Amino acid sequence: MMTFTRWLSFLLLLISVTANAQDLARVRQTISDLSAPALHGRGYAFKGDSLAANYLQKQFESIGLRSFTPNYKQSFTLPVNILENRLQLEIDGKALVPGVDFIAHAATGAGSGEGRVYDIDTLILKDVDVAQQFLTNNLRNKVLVVYQRHLQELLSLPEPFQPQLKSVAAVIVRQPGPKLMGTVRGEQLPFPVLEVLEKSWPKKAKKVTFAVDARLEPQYQSQNIIGFVPGKVKPDSFVVVTAHYDHLGHQGKSLYFPGAHDNASGTAMLLELARHYAQPQNAPDFSIAFMAFAGEEAGLVGSRFYTENPLFPLNKIKFLLNLDLMSTGEEGMMVVNGSVYPKQFALLQSLNQQHGYLSQIKSRGKAANSDHYFFSEKGVPAFFFYTLGGTTTEYHHPNDKAETLPLTKFKEVMALIQGFIKAL
């Protein structure tokens, strides 16, 4: 017969398990919402970033976060090459599949047409005589084909070659693979540039037909979404939690990059932490600000703008925690700046060893690879966390979808962060 004490313990355990399951279901829903087609990959085509910002504004409001600005918004502009509408490629009459066989280079120019294949002799990049021969060729109806490792050399040819280069119909970049990876760029080349996987490129390709729409927006308006929970004892002292919510968006009407792992997962963790600290029983002694940045994929633009236009003094930040790629953890977690702040890293290690959250926590030095960077450059102590392991996640690829994420150590990482914040 079960005693009252054992029954109560069992009941509390059952409530805890049920609550955790419900929380994880909410996390999955958040990631699914952020990576759904309706938000267009949270990029700049079809205003996907603004749609995602509206979603986050509503989340911040429902959680009950305070705002420094109207509607939690901090607006800024950035240059961005937007790829909307057409993205088509045929080789010798065979249509290639966007996102599978090819993608557009992020700085592609717009254009459509057809041309004969012209394989670049890479000696033009090194041999003067071959280069002179290149200058005499008529390239107006030609599609230059170059290996990825030589693309930058081709684009960097000296001024005498530039008129000849700009006259081409298009450029094809042969990518070794095994997969294609998209990016975002703030400039535009004077001709279409398409990246084709090596395995999808015919050995004796002769004719290319293409269409790509792209427009350069030099002053595209985007926004950071920022809220906070006021501290009970030291409201002017802040811990800051950040995550970028933007991703790569669209290439053409049909191809988009969902960005579930990168970084709907980190954004979902930011929202869960905000929910935790917004509850009266968890109210912190010092304030906690939650900053969802746009423009990260375009070069950390949103976070850099914030550090140049802070909503409260940067020297009031006790510590900053940046969350990116948070959906795995089978192999532990990496801490960028871990070696820069050894005392805080030792605290993190101690908490992890005490509670057994993760198999390991690894340390790196400085790196300009996410939104912590410009804060660090201005003297703000900061860590950038990303989880390790996982075989089902993708990176900058159309298959980075919500349903592929294991969320293996999501709850454990959150608990570790909460412990770290408490111990600061």
C-alpha positions as CSV (number, residue, x, y, z in Angstrom):
1,M,0.0,0.0,0.0
2,M,1.4,3.4,-1.0
3,T,2.0,5.8,1.9
4,F,0.9,9.4,1.8
5,T,4.5,10.6,1.5
6,R,5.2,8.3,-1.4
7,W,1.9,9.2,-3.1
8,L,2.7,12.9,-2.7
9,S,6.2,12.4,-4.2
10,F,4.7,10.5,-7.1
11,L,2.1,13.2,-7.7
12,L,4.7,16.0,-7.6
13,L,6.9,14.0,-10.1
14,L,3.9,13.5,-12.4
15,I,3.1,17.2,-12.3
16,S,6.7,18.0,-13.0
17,V,6.9,15.6,-16.0
18,T,3.6,16.8,-17.4
19,A,4.7,20.5,-17.1
20,N,8.0,19.8,-18.8
21,A,6.2,17.9,-21.6
22,Q,3.8,20.9,-22.0
23,D,6.7,23.3,-22.0
24,L,8.6,21.3,-24.7
25,A,5.4,21.1,-26.8
26,R,5.2,24.9,-26.6
27,V,8.9,25.2,-27.6
28,R,8.2,23.0,-30.6
29,Q,5.2,25.1,-31.6
30,T,7.2,28.3,-31.3
31,I,10.0,26.8,-33.6
32,S,7.3,25.6,-36.0
33,D,5.7,29.0,-36.1
34,L,8.9,30.8,-36.7
35,S,10.1,28.5,-39.4
36,A,6.7,28.2,-41.2
37,P,6.3,29.3,-44.8
38,A,4.0,32.1,-43.7
39,L,7.1,33.9,-42.3
40,H,9.1,33.4,-45.5
41,G,12.2,32.3,-43.8
42,R,12.4,35.4,-41.6
43,G,14.4,37.1,-44.3
44,Y,14.0,40.2,-46.5
45,A,12.0,38.9,-49.4
46,F,8.3,39.4,-48.9
47,K,9.1,41.2,-45.6
48,G,9.7,38.0,-43.7
49,D,11.7,39.7,-41.0
50,S,8.9,42.1,-40.3
51,L,6.4,39.3,-40.1
52,A,8.6,37.5,-37.6
53,A,9.1,40.8,-35.6
54,N,5.3,41.1,-35.4
55,Y,5.1,37.6,-34.0
56,L,7.7,38.3,-31.4
57,Q,6.1,41.6,-30.4
58,K,2.9,39.7,-29.6
59,Q,4.8,37.1,-27.7
60,F,6.6,39.7,-25.6
61,E,3.3,41.4,-24.9
62,S,1.6,38.2,-23.9
63,I,4.5,37.3,-21.6
64,G,4.2,40.7,-19.9
65,L,7.6,42.1,-20.7
66,R,8.2,45.8,-20.2
67,S,9.4,47.8,-23.2
68,F,12.0,50.6,-23.6
69,T,10.3,51.7,-26.9
70,P,6.9,51.7,-28.5
71,N,5.9,48.1,-29.3
72,Y,9.4,46.8,-28.2
73,K,10.8,47.9,-31.6
74,Q,14.2,49.4,-32.4
75,S,14.4,50.2,-36.1
76,F,17.5,50.3,-38.2
77,T,18.4,50.1,-41.9
78,L,20.8,47.8,-43.8
79,P,21.8,47.1,-47.4
80,V,20.5,43.7,-48.6
81,N,20.2,41.9,-52.0
82,I,16.6,40.5,-52.1
83,L,15.9,37.5,-54.3
84,E,12.2,37.4,-55.1
85,N,10.0,35.7,-57.8
86,R,12.0,33.9,-60.5
87,L,14.8,31.4,-59.9
88,Q,15.2,29.0,-62.8
89,L,18.0,27.1,-64.4
90,E,18.1,24.6,-67.3
91,I,21.2,22.9,-68.6
92,D,20.9,21.4,-72.1
93,G,17.1,21.5,-71.7
94,K,17.0,19.8,-68.3
95,A,15.5,21.8,-65.5
96,L,17.5,21.8,-62.2
97,V,15.7,21.9,-58.9
98,P,16.3,25.0,-56.7
99,G,17.7,24.2,-53.3
100,V,18.6,20.7,-54.4
101,D,20.7,21.1,-57.6
102,F,21.4,24.8,-57.4
103,I,20.8,28.1,-55.6
104,A,21.6,31.7,-56.4
105,H,24.7,33.3,-55.1
106,A,23.6,35.8,-52.4
107,A,25.1,38.7,-54.4
108,T,23.6,37.7,-57.7
109,G,22.5,40.2,-60.2
110,A,19.1,40.0,-61.9
111,G,18.7,38.6,-65.4
112,S,17.3,36.0,-67.7
113,G,18.2,34.5,-71.1
114,E,20.4,31.8,-72.4
115,G,24.0,31.3,-73.4
116,R,26.6,28.9,-74.5
117,V,28.9,27.4,-71.8
118,Y,32.3,29.0,-71.6
119,D,34.6,27.1,-69.2
120,I,37.1,29.5,-67.7
121,D,40.7,28.7,-68.2
122,T,42.0,29.4,-64.7
123,L,45.4,30.4,-66.3
124,I,43.8,33.8,-67.1
125,L,44.1,34.4,-63.4
126,K,47.9,33.8,-63.5
127,D,49.3,33.9,-67.0
128,V,49.5,37.2,-68.9
129,D,49.3,35.7,-72.4
130,V,46.2,33.6,-71.6
131,A,44.7,36.7,-70.0
132,Q,45.2,38.7,-73.1
133,Q,43.5,36.1,-75.2
134,F,40.5,36.2,-72.8
135,L,40.2,40.0,-73.5
136,T,39.7,39.4,-77.2
137,N,36.8,36.9,-76.8
138,N,33.2,38.0,-77.3
139,L,31.4,36.9,-74.2
140,R,28.0,38.6,-74.8
141,N,26.1,35.3,-75.2
142,K,28.3,33.2,-73.0
143,V,27.8,31.7,-69.6
144,L,31.1,31.6,-67.7
145,V,31.6,28.4,-65.7
146,V,34.1,28.5,-62.9
147,Y,34.9,26.3,-59.9
148,Q,34.0,27.7,-56.5
149,R,37.6,27.9,-55.4
150,H,38.4,30.3,-58.3
151,L,35.3,32.5,-58.1
152,Q,36.8,35.3,-56.0
153,E,39.9,35.4,-58.2
154,L,37.6,35.8,-61.2
155,L,35.6,38.6,-59.6
156,S,38.9,40.3,-58.6
157,L,40.4,40.5,-62.1
158,P,42.0,44.0,-62.6
159,E,40.3,46.9,-64.3
160,P,41.2,46.0,-68.0
161,F,39.1,42.8,-67.6
162,Q,36.1,44.3,-66.0
163,P,34.2,45.5,-69.1
164,Q,34.7,42.0,-70.6
165,L,33.6,40.3,-67.5
166,K,30.5,42.5,-67.1
167,S,29.4,41.6,-70.7
168,V,28.7,37.9,-69.9
169,A,25.2,36.6,-69.8
170,A,25.7,34.8,-66.5
171,V,28.2,33.0,-64.3
172,I,27.8,29.4,-63.1
173,V,29.8,28.4,-60.0
174,R,30.5,24.7,-59.7
175,Q,30.2,23.8,-56.0
176,P,31.9,20.6,-54.7
177,G,29.1,20.0,-52.1
178,P,28.0,17.8,-50.6
179,K,25.3,20.4,-50.0
180,L,24.5,23.9,-51.0
181,M,24.5,26.6,-48.3
182,G,22.8,30.0,-48.7
183,T,23.9,33.3,-47.3
184,V,22.8,37.0,-47.2
185,R,24.7,39.8,-48.9
186,G,24.5,43.6,-49.0
187,E,25.9,44.1,-52.5
188,Q,24.9,43.0,-56.0
189,L,27.1,41.8,-58.8
190,P,26.5,43.1,-62.4
191,F,25.4,39.7,-63.7
192,P,23.4,36.6,-62.5
193,V,25.5,34.1,-60.6
194,L,24.1,30.7,-59.9
195,E,25.8,28.0,-57.8
196,V,25.4,24.4,-59.0
197,L,26.3,21.2,-57.2
198,E,29.1,19.4,-58.9
199,K,27.1,16.2,-59.1
200,S,24.3,18.0,-60.9
201,W,26.5,19.5,-63.6
202,P,26.7,17.5,-66.8
203,K,30.1,16.6,-68.0
204,K,29.7,18.1,-71.5
205,A,27.2,20.9,-70.8
206,K,26.7,23.2,-73.8
207,K,23.7,25.5,-73.2
208,V,22.3,27.2,-70.2
209,T,18.9,28.9,-69.8
210,F,18.4,30.9,-66.7
211,A,16.1,33.4,-64.9
212,V,16.8,35.1,-61.6
213,D,15.1,38.1,-60.0
214,A,17.1,40.2,-57.6
215,R,17.0,43.8,-56.3
216,L,19.4,45.6,-54.1
217,E,17.8,47.6,-51.3
218,P,20.5,50.0,-49.9
219,Q,18.3,51.2,-47.0
220,Y,16.1,48.2,-46.1
221,Q,14.3,48.9,-42.8
222,S,14.4,46.1,-40.2
223,Q,14.1,46.0,-36.5
224,N,15.3,44.5,-33.2
225,I,12.6,43.4,-30.7
226,I,13.6,44.2,-27.1
227,G,11.8,43.8,-23.8
228,F,12.8,43.4,-20.1
229,V,11.8,42.2,-16.7
230,P,12.6,44.9,-14.1
231,G,14.8,43.9,-11.1
232,K,13.3,43.9,-7.6
233,V,16.5,45.2,-5.9
234,K,18.9,46.5,-8.5
235,P,16.7,47.6,-11.5
236,D,19.5,49.6,-13.1
237,S,21.8,46.5,-13.3
238,F,21.1,44.1,-16.2
239,V,21.7,40.6,-17.4
240,V,21.0,40.4,-21.1
241,V,19.8,37.4,-23.1
242,T,20.0,37.7,-26.9
243,A,19.2,35.6,-29.9
244,H,18.9,36.5,-33.6
245,Y,15.5,35.8,-35.1
246,D,16.3,36.6,-38.7
247,H,17.3,34.0,-41.3
248,L,18.0,33.7,-45.0
249,G,14.5,34.1,-46.3
250,H,13.6,33.3,-49.9
251,Q,15.3,32.6,-53.2
252,G,12.5,32.8,-55.8
253,K,8.9,32.3,-54.9
254,S,9.1,28.6,-54.1
255,L,12.4,28.2,-52.3
256,Y,12.9,29.4,-48.7
257,F,15.2,28.6,-45.9
258,P,13.1,27.7,-42.7
259,G,16.0,28.3,-40.2
260,A,14.6,26.1,-37.5
261,H,18.0,25.2,-35.9
262,D,19.4,28.6,-37.0
263,N,18.0,30.3,-35.1
264,A,14.3,29.6,-34.3
265,S,15.7,27.3,-31.6
266,G,17.6,30.1,-29.9
267,T,14.7,32.5,-30.2
268,A,12.4,29.9,-28.7
269,M,14.8,29.5,-25.7
270,L,14.9,33.3,-25.3
271,L,11.1,33.3,-25.1
272,E,11.0,30.5,-22.6
273,L,13.5,32.3,-20.4
274,A,11.4,35.5,-20.6
275,R,8.3,33.5,-19.5
276,H,10.2,32.1,-16.6
277,Y,11.5,35.4,-15.2
278,A,8.2,37.2,-15.9
279,Q,6.5,35.0,-13.3
280,P,6.3,36.8,-9.9
281,Q,7.8,33.9,-8.0
282,N,10.9,34.0,-10.3
283,A,11.3,37.8,-10.4
284,P,15.1,38.6,-10.4
285,D,16.9,41.0,-8.1
286,F,18.5,42.7,-11.1
287,S,16.7,43.4,-14.4
288,I,16.9,41.0,-17.3
289,A,16.6,42.3,-20.9
290,F,15.6,40.0,-23.8
291,M,16.9,41.2,-27.2
292,A,15.8,39.5,-30.4
293,F,18.1,40.8,-33.2
294,A,17.5,41.1,-36.9
295,G,20.3,41.4,-39.4
296,E,22.6,38.8,-37.9
297,E,22.8,36.8,-41.2
298,A,23.7,40.0,-43.0
299,G,26.8,40.6,-40.8
300,L,25.6,41.2,-37.2
301,V,23.9,44.4,-38.3
302,G,21.1,44.5,-35.7
303,S,23.4,43.8,-32.7
304,R,26.0,46.3,-33.9
305,F,23.4,48.9,-34.3
306,Y,22.2,48.3,-30.8
307,T,25.7,48.7,-29.3
308,E,26.0,52.0,-31.1
309,N,22.5,53.1,-30.0
310,P,21.9,51.3,-26.6
311,L,18.6,51.7,-24.8
312,F,20.4,51.8,-21.4
313,P,24.1,52.2,-20.7
314,L,26.3,49.3,-21.8
315,N,28.3,49.5,-18.6
316,K,25.1,48.6,-16.7
317,I,25.3,45.0,-18.2
318,K,26.6,42.5,-15.7
319,F,26.7,39.7,-18.3
320,L,25.3,38.9,-21.7
321,L,24.3,35.4,-22.9
322,N,23.8,34.9,-26.6
323,L,21.8,31.9,-27.8
324,D,22.3,30.5,-31.3
325,L,21.8,26.9,-32.6
326,M,20.3,25.5,-29.4
327,S,18.4,22.4,-30.6
328,T,20.9,19.6,-30.0
329,G,23.4,19.0,-27.2
330,E,24.1,15.3,-27.4
331,E,27.8,16.2,-27.4
332,G,27.5,19.1,-25.0
333,M,27.8,22.8,-25.6
334,M,30.4,25.3,-26.9
335,V,31.0,28.6,-25.1
336,V,32.6,31.3,-27.3
337,N,34.5,33.7,-25.0
338,G,34.9,31.0,-22.5
339,S,38.7,31.5,-22.4
340,V,38.2,35.3,-22.3
341,Y,36.2,35.1,-19.0
342,P,37.7,32.2,-17.2
343,K,36.1,32.9,-13.8
344,Q,32.6,32.9,-15.3
345,F,33.4,29.8,-17.4
346,A,34.6,28.0,-14.3
347,L,31.3,28.9,-12.6
348,L,29.4,27.5,-15.6
349,Q,31.5,24.3,-15.5
350,S,30.9,23.9,-11.7
351,L,27.2,24.2,-12.1
352,N,27.1,21.7,-14.9
353,Q,29.2,19.2,-13.0
354,Q,27.1,19.6,-9.9
355,H,23.8,18.9,-11.7
356,G,25.0,16.8,-14.7
357,Y,23.1,18.8,-17.3
358,L,25.5,18.2,-20.2
359,S,28.2,15.7,-21.1
360,Q,30.7,18.5,-21.6
361,I,31.1,22.3,-22.0
362,K,33.8,23.3,-24.3
363,S,35.5,26.7,-24.5
364,R,36.6,28.9,-27.4
365,G,38.2,32.3,-27.5
366,K,37.0,35.5,-29.3
367,A,35.0,35.0,-32.5
368,A,33.0,37.4,-34.6
369,N,30.4,34.7,-35.4
370,S,27.2,35.9,-33.7
371,D,25.5,38.8,-31.9
372,H,27.7,38.8,-28.7
373,Y,30.7,40.1,-30.7
374,F,30.1,43.8,-30.9
375,F,29.1,43.8,-27.2
376,S,32.4,42.2,-26.3
377,E,34.3,44.7,-28.4
378,K,32.8,47.4,-26.3
379,G,33.8,45.8,-23.1
380,V,30.5,44.0,-22.2
381,P,31.3,40.5,-20.7
382,A,29.5,38.0,-22.8
383,F,29.2,34.3,-23.7
384,F,27.9,32.9,-26.9
385,F,26.3,29.4,-26.4
386,Y,25.7,26.9,-29.2
387,T,24.9,23.2,-28.7
388,L,27.0,20.4,-30.1
389,G,26.0,17.1,-31.8
390,G,22.9,16.1,-33.7
391,T,22.7,14.3,-37.1
392,T,19.3,15.6,-38.2
393,T,19.9,19.4,-38.2
394,E,20.9,21.4,-41.2
395,Y,22.7,24.7,-41.5
396,H,21.7,27.5,-44.0
397,H,19.9,24.8,-46.0
398,P,16.2,24.5,-47.1
399,N,16.0,21.3,-45.0
400,D,16.6,23.1,-41.7
401,K,13.0,22.4,-40.6
402,A,11.2,22.3,-37.3
403,E,10.3,18.6,-37.5
404,T,14.0,17.6,-37.8
405,L,15.1,19.1,-34.5
406,P,15.7,16.7,-31.6
407,L,15.8,19.4,-28.8
408,T,17.9,16.8,-27.0
409,K,19.2,19.0,-24.2
410,F,16.9,22.1,-24.5
411,K,15.6,21.8,-20.9
412,E,19.0,21.1,-19.5
413,V,20.6,24.1,-21.2
414,M,17.8,26.3,-19.9
415,A,18.3,25.0,-16.4
416,L,22.0,25.7,-16.6
417,I,21.4,29.2,-17.8
418,Q,19.0,29.9,-15.0
419,G,21.5,28.6,-12.5
420,F,24.3,30.7,-14.0
421,I,22.2,33.8,-13.9
422,K,21.3,33.2,-10.3
423,A,24.9,32.7,-9.3
424,L,26.3,35.8,-11.1
